[in-house]
């Protein structure tokens, strides 16, 4: 290749880098054509790779399958993690259902407290100790049970 600087000699038997200033010649590798991706593999290299693939191919495939199996069972998105997440989802769904029922009951209580006079009177009598005009409230002392503790009466 004419001109300044180094260049590739693609027509030579071996791939070489030439330095025109010093006249030195550098050979890449052992002269085999494996180093240049533009050139096809030699028959000897092809046979070498074919022999390695036949010898180690089944072992590599078995290791690859084992790694995939372990990853699919124990990995971040594997069977065990997915199963655990499904359990958590079921727990959360059950909790949501329970909370929705509790909310519905509380909404009914709020509606009764706003509109039902009997509910309002019941709470006023039981919790606030109020009475109608002319009524007298008598509070009895709490009864003691057999163990000596005071029992709460309702």
C-alpha positions as CSV (number, residue, x, y, z in Angstrom):
1,X,0.0,0.0,0.0
2,X,1.6,3.3,-1.1
3,X,1.5,6.4,1.0
4,X,2.6,7.6,4.4
5,X,2.1,5.6,7.6
6,X,1.4,1.9,8.1
7,X,-1.1,-0.2,6.3
8,X,-2.5,-3.7,6.0
9,X,-1.2,-6.1,3.4
10,X,-4.3,-8.2,2.6
11,X,-2.8,-10.0,-0.3
12,X,0.1,-11.5,1.6
13,X,0.0,-15.0,3.1
14,X,0.1,-13.6,6.6
15,X,-1.5,-10.4,7.8
16,X,1.2,-7.9,8.3
17,X,1.6,-4.4,9.5
18,X,4.3,-2.4,7.6
19,X,6.1,0.6,8.9
20,X,7.5,2.3,5.9
21,X,9.8,4.6,7.9
22,X,11.8,1.8,9.7
23,X,11.2,-1.0,7.3
24,X,10.2,-3.3,10.1
25,X,7.5,-5.9,9.6
26,X,5.2,-7.2,12.4
27,X,3.2,-10.4,12.1
28,X,-0.1,-10.7,14.0
29,X,-0.4,-14.0,15.9
30,X,1.0,-17.1,14.5
31,X,0.1,-16.4,10.9
32,X,-3.2,-18.3,11.1
33,X,-6.2,-16.7,9.6
34,X,-8.3,-16.9,12.8
35,X,-7.3,-13.4,13.8
36,X,-9.0,-11.6,10.9
37,X,-12.8,-11.8,11.0
38,X,-12.9,-11.0,7.3
39,X,-11.1,-14.2,6.3
40,X,-12.7,-17.6,6.5
41,X,-11.5,-20.2,9.0
42,X,-9.0,-22.8,7.8
43,X,-10.0,-26.4,7.6
44,X,-7.7,-27.2,10.5
45,X,-9.4,-24.5,12.7
46,X,-12.8,-25.7,11.8
47,X,-11.9,-29.3,12.7
48,X,-10.4,-28.1,16.0
49,X,-13.6,-26.2,16.9
50,X,-15.7,-29.1,15.8
51,X,-13.8,-31.5,18.0
52,X,-14.1,-29.2,21.0
53,X,-17.8,-28.8,20.4
54,X,-18.3,-32.6,20.2
55,X,-16.2,-33.2,23.3
56,X,-17.5,-30.5,25.5
57,X,-20.9,-29.7,23.9
58,X,-23.0,-32.0,25.9
59,X,-21.4,-31.0,29.2
60,X,-21.8,-27.3,28.3
61,X,-25.4,-27.9,27.4
62,X,-26.1,-29.8,30.7
63,X,-24.5,-27.0,32.7
64,X,-26.5,-24.4,30.8
65,X,-29.8,-26.3,31.4
66,X,-28.9,-26.7,35.1
67,X,-28.2,-23.0,35.4
68,X,-31.5,-22.1,33.7
69,X,-33.4,-24.6,35.9
70,X,-31.8,-23.2,39.1
71,X,-32.6,-19.6,37.9
72,X,-36.2,-20.5,37.1
73,X,-36.8,-22.1,40.5
74,X,-34.8,-19.9,42.8
75,X,-34.2,-16.7,40.8
76,X,-35.8,-13.3,41.4
77,X,-38.7,-14.1,39.1
78,X,-38.5,-17.8,39.6
79,X,-41.1,-20.3,40.8
80,X,-40.6,-19.8,44.5
81,X,-40.6,-16.0,44.3
82,X,-43.8,-16.1,42.2
83,X,-45.5,-18.5,44.5
84,X,-44.6,-16.3,47.5
85,X,-46.0,-13.2,45.7
86,X,-49.2,-15.0,44.9
87,X,-49.6,-15.9,48.6
88,X,-49.0,-12.2,49.5
89,X,-51.6,-11.1,46.9
90,X,-54.2,-13.5,48.4
91,X,-53.5,-12.1,51.9
92,X,-53.9,-8.5,50.7
93,X,-57.1,-9.4,48.8
94,X,-58.6,-11.0,51.9
95,X,-57.6,-7.9,54.0
96,X,-59.1,-5.6,51.4
97,X,-62.3,-7.6,51.5
98,X,-62.4,-7.4,55.3
99,X,-61.8,-3.7,55.3
100,X,-64.5,-3.1,52.7
101,X,-67.0,-4.9,54.8
102,X,-65.9,-2.9,57.9
103,X,-66.2,0.3,55.9
104,X,-69.7,-0.7,54.8
105,X,-70.7,-1.4,58.4
106,X,-69.2,2.0,59.6
107,X,-71.0,3.8,56.8
108,X,-74.3,2.2,58.0
109,X,-73.5,3.4,61.6
110,X,-72.8,6.9,60.4
111,X,-76.0,7.0,58.5
112,X,-77.9,5.8,61.5
113,X,-76.3,8.3,63.8
114,X,-77.2,11.1,61.4
115,X,-80.8,10.0,60.7
116,X,-82.1,7.5,63.3
117,X,-83.3,9.1,66.5
118,X,-83.4,5.8,68.4
119,X,-79.7,5.2,67.7
120,X,-78.9,8.7,68.9
121,X,-80.9,8.2,72.1
122,X,-79.3,4.8,72.8
123,X,-75.8,6.2,72.6
124,X,-76.8,9.2,74.7
125,X,-78.2,6.9,77.4
126,X,-75.5,4.3,77.4
127,X,-72.3,6.2,76.8
128,X,-73.1,9.7,78.0
129,X,-75.4,8.8,80.9
130,X,-78.2,11.1,79.8
131,X,-81.9,10.6,80.7
132,X,-85.2,11.9,79.6
133,X,-86.9,14.6,81.6
134,X,-88.5,13.0,84.7
135,X,-86.2,9.8,84.6
136,X,-83.8,9.0,87.3
137,X,-80.5,7.1,86.6
138,X,-79.3,4.7,89.2
139,X,-75.8,3.4,88.8
140,X,-74.9,0.2,90.6
141,X,-71.4,-0.6,91.7
142,X,-69.5,-3.1,89.5
143,X,-70.0,-6.7,90.6
144,X,-66.9,-8.6,91.7
145,X,-66.4,-12.1,90.3
146,X,-65.0,-15.1,92.0
147,X,-61.3,-14.2,91.4
148,X,-61.8,-10.8,93.1
149,X,-61.5,-8.7,90.0
150,X,-64.3,-6.2,89.1
151,X,-66.4,-7.4,86.2
152,X,-67.7,-4.9,83.7
153,X,-71.5,-4.9,83.4
154,X,-73.4,-3.7,80.4
